[in-house]
Amino acid sequence: MTLIMKKLILRVPFLLSSSNVFNASKKYFTWTPRHIQLPLSETFRCRLSNFRSFSTKSHQPSMESGETVQGPSTELTNSLSEDDQKRLQIIWMEIEVMRQSGYEIPKKFTDENWKDMLAMTSHSQRKKFCRYLMVREVRKESEKLKRIERRKLLEEERAEKGESKEIDFLEYGLRRNTIFERIQDRYMNNVYNSWAYQSILYGQNLVFDLDYDSYMRKMDCKNCGDQIQMAYGANRINREQFHLHLCNVQPGSLTLKALERHVPNLYSSKCLMSVTSKSYLDLFPKEKLVYLTPHCNDVLHKYDHDAVYIIGGLVDKAVHSPVSLAKAKKEGLKTAKLPLDKFLLWGVAGKSLTLDQMMKIMLDIKNTGDWNFALRHVPQRKLKKVEDQEVIKHTKIRKTRSLFADSDLDHFGFRNNLNYVKK
């Protein structure tokens, strides 16, 4: 048993984050923030330097050496069971080990972050989550510093111009007087709302199906709410808007909570978007419903202005099965996918687009009818480069030439008379 424990500790140190291994090996070692002490022998003491094999890159420490990771609050620990408290303590120690090993760890963890890490099942998930929190923290700090610098520059410019000369008449220019009327945000909001009222009365309906929370992780649900908010914003500033419907909304779901955080006036009269727990089958006739999914075989060649298109509210980073296609077939609905292969040379990435990209594409194809113009919202990283396209074009020409070289047909498909006479 001792030999097995030595192999587990020396070769697979991240297994210590599991509560099963911790409880099973309680008799053989004691965990301290600085090292793992084995009472069996002094030579098998594992210090934190052995954990440097975790990282593939040389990261700079995100916190000072004297600081420690801020642990969960007492309110959170008291609300958990004994097993969850032990597991949370192990996760806290695991993050402290990562910090002392040189990983990028954020300075602060909220109770929501500790709950998220408690729900994660592997060390790699928690490591990616810490990386995500660190990037977000650094981005917020850099934006704060940029705002302070811009404010200082503005104050310096105003101070220089104010000291240079005293002006007794009106001065025109940026941040000064102008002959044009200032367009305030409330004026534009009134314009956007008037367009939205017209879409409710005379516009085309578009549905977001929010019935996929059980297939997504917590981070994906938050990302889904963020994408719906961006799709709502893209639709709102368009002259010919869709009337948006959020169907199959489950009260208290993670996607709905994220959407409420991004759109505080979701249930007020200012937000002209229908939110309901009913199914789209109860709101619209079944023959008009078309479910857009990238996994089907039917291609949407021509846009139908009378149809009600459905977009699945699914962020499929961790979902690799055609869930939306299975649901559409189960409900007996028509399915369609965008003509990506016809107008674009697709790369290696998957053909699933974000919800805001789908909204922009549907708005453009609805207003213009031109797929070349509408598919400009597809990210360039998903397409093949220009060099790859030229290589593919030349290889196709070479293949056709070699194909006709050994045959009796010319490039136009007619029989070559010379070869036929020789035979």
Salt bridges, closest charged atoms under 4 A:
GLU42 OE2 - ARG45 NH2 2.18
GLU94 OE2 - HIS123 ND1 2.95
GLU94 OE2 - ARG126 NE 2.93
GLU96 OE2 - ARG99 NH2 2.66
GLU104 OE2 - HIS59 ND1 3.93
GLU104 OE1 - ARG131 NH1 2.05
GLU112 OE1 - LYS218 NZ 3.48
ASP116 OD1 - LYS218 NZ 2.69
ASP116 OD2 - LYS222 NZ 3.58
GLU157 OE1 - ARG175 NH2 3.42
GLU171 OE1 - ARG176 NE 3.41
ASP209 OD2 - LYS327 NZ 2.57
ASP211 OD2 - LYS327 NZ 3.17
ASP220 OD2 - ARG217 NE 3.04
ASP341 OD1 - LYS351 NZ 2.55
ASP364 OD2 - ARG376 NH2 3.10
ASP364 OD2 - HIS377 NE2 2.55
ASP408 OD2 - ARG415 NH1 3.80
ASP408 OD2 - LYS423 NZ 2.84
